[in-house]
Amino acid sequence: MLDNLNIPEGIEKEPELPVPSMEEQKLIVAELKRLEEAGELTPEILEEFMTGKRKPE
């Protein structure tokens, strides 16, 4: 469906990430809440979770 989009040259298509399981999603939410309450949640950390570069501890 989205394969027919005209993507300008020079723009790389990001790989699709698998959707985390419900249990993984709950762990991610708990970790984000913990970081927010501790004042440690930054845009960089949020981006790491959203791109799959960071997993909940």
Buried (B, 14 or more C-beta within 10 A) or exposed (E): EEEEEEEEEEEEEEEEEEEBEEEEEEBBEEBBEEBEEEEEBEEEBBEEBEEEEBEBE
